[in-house]
Amino acid sequence: MNRDTRKPRAIAIAVASTREEERARLRHLSIVCLYAASAIAALAFGLLV
């Protein structure tokens, strides 16, 4: 691997890492939203019954 191919490879690895972090963040946000929605549904159901 020479000097010319090292930099693009490092950039590609950094971009892939950033994308993976973004996916993990979105996955976490969706889990939190689903948990909140189920808690609100349980609360609403409890108030109706």
Secondary structure, DSSP 8 states (H G I E B T S, - for coil): --HHHHHHHHHHHHHHHHHHHHHHHHHHHHHHHHHHHHHHHHHHHHHH-
